[in-house]
Amino acid sequence: MSTLKIKIPEFVPSLFGCKWRVSQADNYQNVYNPSTEEVISKTPMGSSEDVEVAVECAKNAFKTWSETPATRRADILFKYRSLLEDRFEELSELISLENGKTLDEARGDMRRGFEVVEFACGIAHLSKGESLGQVANNIDGVTMREPLGVCVGISPFNFPAMVPMWMFPLAIACGNTFILKPSEKVPLTVVRLGEIFMEAGLPDGVLNIVHGGKEIVDAFCTHPKIAAISFVGSSHIAKYVYSLGTSHGKRVQAGGAAKNVLLVMPDAEQDATLRAIMGSAFGCAGQRCMAGSLLMGVGESAESLKEGVVRAMDELVLGDPLRNEATQMGPVIDFNSKERITNIIENTKRTGAKLVRDGRNGIPEKGFFVGPTLFEHVTPNMSIFSEEIFGPVLSMLNPKNIDEAIQWLNGLNYGNGATIFTSNGGAARKFTGDIKCGMVGVNVGVPAPMSLFPFSGWNDSFYVDLHMQGTEGIMFYTRQKVVLSRWDNMYQRKSGW
């Protein structure tokens, strides 16, 4: 089925300035096809020396790129957008190969990243300042937004295209230069995105790519010539990056984990709600920070809701997305993730929750597969209620009413997303007003915002106030300068006019 024509390198290259190089690292991490367990490439686990080289390339490029007119930067972004559109299917298949998600999910991954590039094409308008003439007697006030310098991004495995493209297109559009460290598990898509950006005419050194683990991250957080850091990953690491980076004077935005709820009221439209639940809970094998992992059926409607979900789970087709067109859910990313999730399933059985559907059964022999799993009789004092699983495991609760559901959800440390399914406007209004999280859906399974709006996690789901995407992304990658000018009659007389 696959038409993938990209040549996969034996060793993933890094990009320093204008040159693609295979790093002389002491060790490498395997890149797998999660559907087959085949090793398809190797990622170099680079060192702080790689960061030094990349920073110097980016710093040198910043001198001219920051002075390049916004309209010229937009020209390159428009070209990049066009090339991405031409290579859309090629890139989607590459995402599916190294991540394991279905082709439709991979296309969604690409499309959401593509939309950020499209948004960044309007940088000449987006980065305009404000002005007020005669702000005081003979004084005019003007604000302008200027780039920060060398910025870096650290992206996760679950969205090989979208999350990196939340970062580098906006940063570069704003006049910064950028160093990107993709997840060592899925580096191939980022390398291809970099190649295409260079093809679009991006000057040497504006985008750099390094690979590695903690040593690279620590070097980013402490390097004196790096101005800003964007990160997406676990809350534990997000907090670490935020603390270390800000203590070294850097601007940091760090997205972390989540525990998102799907609240189903008795008056919800059944078929549409069921489709939304399945997509939210099991799309991308549950490996996304907007996955609906807590299902709350209010009152007596919970039993029929459970039965519908179980039927849909039984019909879900697992498989290799590039070999079977009928595949509806792919594998998790690697063996460690599979083992971690299956251990959670086993341990949760001992807490009193009832295992209604066990995703450890009926899975393909090869590949890192965990099938869709459902627990019921989950309560807020169980670890499965409060801890992110990052896999295809759905926990079902049965609150008496909407007030109890909101109370349970607001007790969580996270604050990414929540959705209510209802036909009642009053219930929807109460839910959207009272819930304590950054992204809320009404009859929408995954309330992740489009590129025009910020990805607005709260609490332990996001550290810092300026989020990714939208105008907040522009604000994060620029700093504001205020200019006050005074020209009164005295200067007019001296000038002789």
ABEGO torsion letter per residue (X at the ends): XBABABBBBABBBBBBEABBBBBBBABBBBBBBAAAGBBABBBBBBBAAAAAAAAAAAAAAAAAAAABBAAAAAAAAAAAAAAAAAAAAAAAAAAAAAAGBBAAAAAAAAAAAAAAAAAAAAAAAAABBBBBBGABBGBBBBBBBBBAEBBBBBBBAABAAAAAAAAAAAAAAAGBBBBBBBBAABAAAAAAAAAAAAAAGBBBGABBBBBEBAAAAAAAAABAABABBBBBEBAAAAAAAAAAAAAAGBBBBBBBBBBBBBBBBAABBAAAAAAAAAAAAABGGGBBAABBABBBBBEAAAAAAAAAAAAAAAABBBEBAAABAABABBBBABAAAAAAAAAAAAAAAAAGBBBABBAABGBBABEBBBBBBBBBGBBAABAAAABBAGBBBBBBBBBABAAAAAAAAAABABAABBBBBBABAAAAAAAAAABBBABBBBGBABABBBAABBBBBBEAABBEABBBEEAAAAAAABBBBBBBBBBBAAAAAAAGX
